Amino acid sequence: MTVFTARPVEYIAREAGVWRPATQEGNIRTKWAVVSTETYTSRILSALSGEQVVLPYSMSRLRR
């Protein structure tokens, strides 16, 4: 498995059962895609822009 990181996706589409992300370096076709981003994704995948989940976070909870 190859994992591509630090490559901003400019466009992504799902066609015929595969994902087709496009970056400045080129396009790939893949069966699986992990979308890991903040909420500012409306220009790429507008369906995700309304899916923000706010999780309470506190460093004190992590320290024991």
C-alpha positions as CSV (number, residue, x, y, z in Angstrom):
1,M,0.0,0.0,0.0
2,T,1.2,3.5,-0.8
3,V,0.2,6.4,1.3
4,F,0.4,9.9,-0.1
5,T,0.7,12.7,2.4
6,A,1.1,16.5,2.2
7,R,-0.5,16.7,-1.2
8,P,-3.4,19.0,-1.4
9,V,-6.2,17.6,-3.5
10,E,-7.7,20.0,-6.0
11,Y,-10.5,17.8,-7.1
12,I,-11.9,14.4,-6.2
13,A,-14.5,12.2,-7.9
14,R,-15.9,8.7,-7.5
15,E,-16.4,7.0,-10.8
16,A,-17.1,3.3,-11.5
17,G,-16.3,2.3,-8.0
18,V,-12.9,4.0,-7.7
19,W,-11.8,7.4,-6.3
20,R,-10.0,9.8,-8.6
21,P,-8.2,12.5,-6.6
22,A,-6.2,15.1,-8.6
23,T,-3.3,17.1,-7.3
24,Q,-0.7,19.4,-8.9
25,E,1.6,16.4,-9.3
26,G,-1.0,14.4,-11.2
27,N,-4.0,12.0,-10.8
28,I,-4.4,8.6,-9.4
29,R,-7.1,5.9,-9.3
30,T,-7.7,4.1,-6.0
31,K,-10.3,1.8,-4.5
32,W,-10.0,3.5,-1.1
33,A,-9.4,7.1,0.0
34,V,-9.0,8.5,3.5
35,V,-10.2,12.1,3.7
36,S,-8.4,13.9,6.5
37,T,-9.0,17.6,6.5
38,E,-10.4,20.5,8.4
39,T,-13.8,21.9,7.7
40,Y,-12.7,24.2,4.8
41,T,-13.3,21.5,2.2
42,S,-16.2,23.0,0.3
43,R,-14.3,23.6,-2.9
44,I,-13.2,20.0,-3.1
45,L,-15.9,17.8,-1.4
46,S,-18.8,20.0,-0.5
47,A,-20.7,17.2,1.3
48,L,-18.0,17.3,4.1
49,S,-18.3,21.0,4.9
50,G,-21.4,20.4,6.9
51,E,-20.0,17.5,8.9
52,Q,-17.8,19.3,11.4
53,V,-17.9,17.6,14.8
54,V,-16.6,19.6,17.8
55,L,-14.9,17.4,20.4
56,P,-14.2,18.7,23.9
57,Y,-10.5,18.6,24.5
58,S,-8.5,19.2,27.6
59,M,-4.9,18.4,28.3
60,S,-5.7,17.8,31.9
61,R,-7.8,14.8,30.9
62,L,-4.8,13.2,29.2
63,R,-2.4,13.6,32.0
64,R,-2.7,11.2,34.9
